[in-house]
Amino acid sequence: MIRRKLECMGDRGFTSTQLAARAAYLLRGNDLGTMTSAAPRLYPHMWSWDAAFVSVGLAPLSVERAVVELDTLLSAQWKNGMIPHIVFANGVDGYFPGPARWETGQLAAHAPTEPQTSGITQPPVHAIAVQRILDHSRRHGRTTRAVAEEFLDRRWENLVRWHRWLAEARDIEDNGRIALFHGWESGMDNSPRWDASYRNVVAGVMPPYVREDHAVITDASQRPTNNEYDRYIWLVEEMKHAGYDDAALATKMSFAVEDVFVSAVFAMACDVLATIGEEHSKPNSDVRELRGWAEKFRKGVIATTDQRSGAARDYDLRAGRWISTDTIAMFAPLLCGGLAREQERTLLRTFEGTRFCGHPDLRYAVPPSTSPVSRDFRPREYWRGPVWPVITWLFSWAFSRRGWAERSLNLREEGLRQASDGSFAEYYEPFTGEPLGSMQQSWTAAAVLDWLG
């Protein structure tokens, strides 16, 4: 049904066959050899959660190449278990802050000297990518299956260490929620979720810098402001002064929030990785630990929710207050589960209703990053309103996993309609469907390939 609708779109977009071919061509073009650039001009390096989604899109094309992608990322894992949010490609410039600004190799005891990395992390969606690689490998011959299984054997410990670091180093209140020390760690850099917390970040004297993003995206309305960037870069300076030490960050950073969306993703990822471990005879102690974390963080997410609406909230650790916003993060419980049935039904009605996917002015019935009825909504500005195809993919995948087949297919169909222009934009204007941000975005192409695969 999805493909028939796309085939009949005529001059409104590419057919499914054409779209899949263009998406595969894009990923080949962004391939740097052992890593895929997130986007060739704006994001010329490897980003952590981008790489996971890219692996999802590579898997139907080549399980072997998808394995290489995750291998490269995991080769940059810190000794404490953290997967950094950027792995820098050697000899590639054009992005700020680059490795010279982070100085992780010089200042962080756990960081590798090669490859060079940033000093923060990103949402832990990697177990999903591993599952998709294993799924696709089963559709091929023995040799391909062996590649995927050998990768799992070789990297199992890395994946468990990654989850253990999040569960121990970043659950600083021991309440089943992941603490972040930079808005970039959420993946939703300038979301209204962080407005109040950022207002308490006072940028001090620091080395001057030049933003590279404005050279690519010349429309300033699509990007965070210079004042916001000052705070972003000041937090990097705070981390450097703390030597990127986990214990020091927990007490010294001026930005510290419990991210309910990342926590839900983590709970879900722990369950996914535990299931993989059970199916592939991994140590029972690892599987038990993963199941325990899944349950603890699921409960941590549910503890944030409003009793009537089921909407989840972040928590500002420095200000000691809840953060309630009309953003995509309020639907975190729909990813990990755990809500009482009536609350879940209410939250689903909100997701599908006029505040989000069912807003009458939306071009496509997919979730905007911020509700169009919110006073914080800005339809062109990054995470303050635009639609991100990769988030549509994540909810579609999670809904399928939870047995909500029709809801999953609806998101998939609408997501493909949106992407059928073939621009593979970073994000889209929710009312007009205009592609915004960087074009040739790898994870957008990856989402399309998985949907069509």
C-alpha positions in Angstrom: 0.0 0.0 0.0 2.8 2.4 0.8 4.7 1.7 -2.3 1.5 2.0 -4.5 0.8 5.4 -3.1 4.3 6.5 -3.8 4.2 5.1 -7.3 1.1 7.1 -8.0 2.5 10.4 -6.8 3.6 11.5 -10.3 5.1 15.0 -10.4 4.8 15.3 -6.6 7.9 13.2 -6.0 10.0 10.2 -6.9 8.7 6.7 -7.0 9.8 4.3 -4.3 12.3 2.6 -6.7 13.8 6.0 -7.7 13.8 7.2 -4.1 15.7 4.1 -2.9 18.2 4.4 -5.6 18.8 8.1 -4.8 19.2 7.3 -1.1 21.7 4.5 -1.8 23.6 6.9 -4.1 23.7 9.5 -1.3 25.2 7.1 1.2 27.8 6.0 -1.2 28.7 9.6 -1.9 29.0 10.5 1.8 31.1 7.4 2.4 34.6 8.4 3.6 35.9 4.8 3.5 35.4 3.5 7.1 32.9 6.2 8.2 30.0 8.1 6.7 29.9 11.8 7.0 26.6 12.9 8.6 26.3 15.5 5.8 29.1 16.4 3.4 29.2 20.2 3.9 27.6 21.0 7.3 28.6 17.8 9.2 31.7 16.3 7.5 32.6 13.9 10.3 30.9 10.9 12.0 28.3 11.6 14.6 27.3 8.9 17.1 23.6 8.6 16.8 23.8 9.5 13.1 26.2 6.5 12.6 23.7 4.2 14.3 20.9 5.3 12.0 23.3 5.2 9.0 24.1 1.6 9.8 20.3 0.9 9.8 20.2 2.3 6.2 23.4 0.5 5.1 22.2 -2.9 6.4 19.8 -3.6 3.5 22.5 -2.5 1.0 25.5 -4.2 2.6 25.6 -5.9 6.0 29.4 -5.8 5.7 29.5 -2.0 5.2 27.1 -1.5 8.0 29.4 -3.5 10.3 32.3 -1.3 9.3 30.4 1.8 10.3 29.7 0.6 13.8 33.2 -0.8 14.1 34.7 2.6 13.4 32.4 4.3 15.9 33.2 1.7 18.6 36.9 2.0 17.9 36.7 5.5 19.2 35.0 4.5 22.5 36.6 6.0 25.6 38.2 3.7 28.2 35.4 4.5 30.7 32.8 3.2 28.2 31.5 6.5 26.7 30.8 6.6 23.0 31.7 10.2 22.0 29.3 12.3 19.9 31.8 13.1 17.2 34.6 11.0 15.7 36.7 13.3 13.6 37.7 12.3 10.1 41.5 12.8 9.5 42.3 15.7 7.3 38.8 17.0 7.1 38.1 20.6 8.1 35.0 22.8 7.9 33.3 22.1 11.3 33.5 24.0 14.6 34.2 23.0 17.3 36.8 20.7 15.9 39.3 18.6 17.7 41.6 21.5 18.5 38.8 23.1 20.5 37.8 19.9 22.4 41.4 18.9 23.3 40.1 15.5 24.6 43.3 13.7 23.7 45.3 16.1 25.9 42.9 16.7 28.8 40.7 13.6 29.2 42.3 10.6 30.9 39.9 8.1 29.2 39.9 9.6 25.7 41.8 8.0 22.8 44.5 10.1 21.1 43.5 8.5 17.8 41.0 8.9 16.4 40.3 12.3 17.7 36.9 12.8 19.3 34.6 15.3 21.0 34.1 15.1 24.8 30.4 14.5 25.1 27.9 11.8 24.1 24.6 11.3 22.3 21.4 9.2 22.6 22.1 5.5 22.8 20.3 4.1 19.8 23.1 1.8 18.8 21.5 -1.5 19.9 18.7 -0.8 17.4 21.3 -0.6 14.6 22.9 -3.9 15.8 19.4 -5.6 15.7 18.7 -4.3 12.2 22.1 -5.6 11.0 21.4 -9.0 12.5 17.9 -9.0 11.0 19.3 -8.3 7.5 22.1 -10.8 7.8 19.6 -13.6 8.3 18.2 -12.9 4.8 21.6 -13.6 3.2 23.9 -16.5 3.0 26.2 -18.1 5.6 29.1 -15.7 4.9 27.1 -12.6 5.6 25.5 -14.0 8.7 29.0 -14.9 9.9 30.1 -11.3 9.4 27.3 -10.0 11.6 27.7 -12.6 14.3 31.5 -12.2 14.4 30.9 -8.4 14.8 28.6 -9.1 17.7 31.0 -11.4 19.4 33.9 -8.9 18.9 31.9 -5.9 20.1 29.5 -7.3 22.7 31.7 -6.1 25.5 32.0 -2.6 24.0 28.2 -2.4 23.8 27.7 -3.6 27.4 30.4 -1.2 28.7 28.6 1.7 26.9 25.3 0.8 28.6 27.0 0.4 31.9 28.7 3.8 31.7 25.3 5.5 31.0 23.6 3.5 33.8 26.3 4.3 36.4 28.2 7.5 35.4 25.2 9.4 34.1 22.5 8.4 36.6 23.9 10.7 39.1 20.8 10.8 41.3 20.4 7.0 41.1 16.7 7.4 40.0 16.7 5.8 36.6 17.3 9.0 34.5 20.3 10.0 32.3 21.9 13.3 33.2 23.3 15.5 30.5 25.8 18.3 30.8 25.4 19.8 27.4 22.2 20.3 25.3 24.1 18.7 22.4 24.1 15.4 24.3 20.3 15.3 23.8 20.6 15.4 20.1 18.0 18.2 20.2 20.5 21.1 20.6 18.3 24.2 20.8 15.0 22.6 21.9 12.7 24.7 24.1 13.3 22.0 26.6 16.6 23.6 27.5 15.7 27.4 27.4 15.5 27.9 31.1 18.5 25.8 31.9 20.6 27.6 29.3 19.7 31.0 30.8 21.6 30.0 33.9 24.8 29.4 31.8 26.8 32.6 31.9 29.6 32.5 29.3 32.9 33.8 30.6 36.1 34.8 28.9 37.1 32.2 26.3 39.1 32.0 23.1 37.3 33.6 20.1 35.7 31.3 17.5 34.1 31.4 14.1 30.9 29.5 13.4 31.2 27.3 10.3 27.5 26.5 10.1 26.6 29.9 8.8 28.8 29.4 5.8 26.6 26.5 4.8 23.2 27.5 6.1 23.0 31.2 5.2 19.4 31.6 6.5 20.0 32.5 10.1 16.3 31.7 11.0 17.1 28.0 10.7 20.0 27.9 13.2 20.7 28.6 16.9 21.6 32.2 17.6 25.1 33.5 18.4 24.1 34.0 22.1 23.1 30.3 22.2 26.3 29.3 20.6 28.3 31.3 23.2 26.7 29.2 25.9 27.3 26.0 23.9 31.0 26.7 23.6 31.3 27.9 27.2 30.1 24.5 28.4 32.9 22.9 26.3 35.3 25.2 28.2 33.8 24.1 31.5 34.3 20.5 30.6 37.9 21.1 29.6 38.5 22.7 33.0 37.0 19.6 34.6 39.3 17.4 32.5 36.2 15.6 31.2 36.1 13.7 34.5 32.7 12.1 35.2 32.6 12.9 38.9 33.8 16.5 38.3 31.3 17.1 35.6 28.4 16.1 37.9 29.3 18.8 40.4 31.0 21.6 38.3 28.9 22.0 35.2 26.5 24.9 35.1 24.2 22.9 32.8 22.9 19.6 34.3 19.5 18.1 33.3 17.9 14.7 33.4 16.8 14.0 29.9 13.6 12.0 29.8 13.8 11.2 26.1 17.4 9.9 26.3 16.4 7.9 29.3 13.5 6.3 27.4 15.7 5.5 24.5 18.2 3.9 26.9 15.5 1.8 28.6 14.4 0.6 25.2 18.0 0.0 24.0 18.8 -2.1 27.1 15.9 -4.4 26.3 16.9 -4.7 22.7 20.5 -5.5 23.6 19.3 -8.0 26.2 17.2 -9.8 23.7 20.1 -9.9 21.3 22.2 -11.4 24.1 19.7 -14.1 24.9 19.4 -15.0 21.2 23.2 -15.2 20.8 24.1 -16.9 24.1 25.9 -14.0 25.6 26.7 -14.1 29.4 23.7 -14.4 31.5 25.1 -11.8 33.9 25.2 -9.2 31.1 21.6 -10.0 30.0 20.4 -9.7 33.6 22.2 -6.4 34.1 20.7 -5.1 30.8 17.2 -6.1 31.8 17.7 -4.5 35.2 18.7 -1.2 33.7 15.8 -1.4 31.3 13.3 -1.8 34.1 15.0 0.9 36.3 15.1 3.5 33.6 11.6 2.7 32.4 10.4 3.4 35.9 12.5 6.5 36.0 10.8 7.8 32.9 7.3 7.0 34.2 8.1 8.8 37.5 8.3 12.1 35.5 4.9 11.9 33.9 1.8 13.9 34.5 -0.9 11.7 36.1 -3.6 12.8 33.7 -1.9 13.3 30.4 0.9 10.8 30.6 3.3 13.5 29.3 6.9 13.1 30.4 9.1 15.9 31.8 12.8 16.6 32.0 14.4 17.8 35.3 16.8 20.6 35.8 19.3 19.4 38.4 20.8 22.8 39.0 17.5 24.7 39.5 15.8 21.8 41.2 12.6 21.9 39.1 10.7 20.0 36.4 10.8 21.1 32.8 7.4 20.8 31.1 7.4 21.6 27.4 5.2 20.9 24.3 8.0 19.1 22.5 8.5 15.6 21.1 10.2 14.6 24.4 6.9 14.5 26.2 6.1 11.3 24.3 9.1 9.4 25.7 6.9 6.8 27.5 5.6 5.7 24.1 9.1 4.5 23.2 9.9 2.6 26.3 6.5 1.6 27.7 5.4 1.4 31.3 2.5 3.9 31.5 -0.8 2.8 32.9 -3.2 1.9 30.0 -5.5 4.9 30.3 -2.5 7.3 30.5 -1.0 5.7 27.5 -4.2 6.1 25.5 -4.4 9.7 26.5 -0.8 10.3 25.5 -1.4 8.6 22.1 -4.4 10.8 21.5 -2.2 13.8 22.1 0.5 12.5 19.7 -2.1 11.8 17.0 -4.2 14.9 17.8 -4.2 18.5 16.8 -1.3 19.5 19.0 1.1 17.3 17.1 0.7 14.8 14.1 -3.0 15.7 13.6 -2.6 19.5 13.4 -4.7 20.6 10.5 -2.0 22.8 8.9 0.7 20.1 8.8 1.8 19.1 5.3 2.4 15.5 6.5 1.0 13.7 9.5 4.3 13.3 11.3 5.5 14.6 14.6 7.0 18.2 14.7 9.8 18.7 17.1 7.8 21.3 19.0 4.0 21.5 19.0 2.6 24.1 16.5 0.3 25.4 19.3 3.2 26.1 21.7 4.4 29.6 22.2 7.9 28.3 21.7 7.1 27.0 18.2 9.2 28.3 15.3 8.6 26.4 12.1 12.0 26.9 10.5 14.4 26.8 13.5 16.2 23.5 14.0 14.5 21.7 17.0 12.0 24.4 17.8 9.3 23.3 15.2 10.6 21.5 12.1 10.0 17.9 11.4 13.0 15.5 11.6 12.5 12.3 9.5 14.8 10.4 11.7 12.5 11.0 14.7 9.5 9.9 12.6 11.5 6.7 11.9 12.3 6.2 15.5 8.7 6.4 16.6 7.6 4.2 13.7 10.1 1.6 14.7 9.2 1.7 18.4 5.5 1.5 17.6 6.1 -1.5 15.5 8.1 -3.1 18.3 5.3 -2.4 20.7 2.7 -4.1 18.4 1.1 -0.9 17.2 1.3 -2.0 13.5 -1.2 0.5 12.1 0.3 3.5 13.9 3.8 2.4 12.7 2.7 2.1 9.1 0.9 5.4 9.1 4.1 7.2 10.3 6.1 5.2 7.7 3.8 6.1 4.9 3.7 9.8 5.8 7.5 9.9 6.3 8.0 8.5 2.9 5.6 11.0 1.3 7.6 13.8 3.0 10.9 12.4 1.8 9.7 11.7 -1.8 11.1 15.0 -3.0 14.5 13.3 -2.9 16.3 16.2 -1.1 17.0 14.0 2.0 17.0 17.2 4.1 18.1 17.4 7.7 14.6 18.6 8.7 11.5 20.1 7.0 9.2 23.0 7.5 6.1 21.4 9.0 3.4 23.4 7.1 4.9 23.8 3.7 7.1 20.7 3.6 10.1 22.8 2.5 13.4 21.0 3.0 15.6 22.9 5.5 19.0 22.6 7.1 21.7 20.6 5.3 20.7 18.6 2.2 22.1 15.1 1.5 21.7 14.2 5.2 22.9 10.6 5.7 20.5 9.6 8.4 17.5 10.9 6.4 18.5 8.7 3.5 19.1 5.8 5.9 15.5 6.1 7.3 14.1 6.0 3.8 16.1 2.9 2.9 14.9 1.1 6.0 11.3 2.0 5.3 11.6 0.9 1.7 13.7 -2.2 2.5 
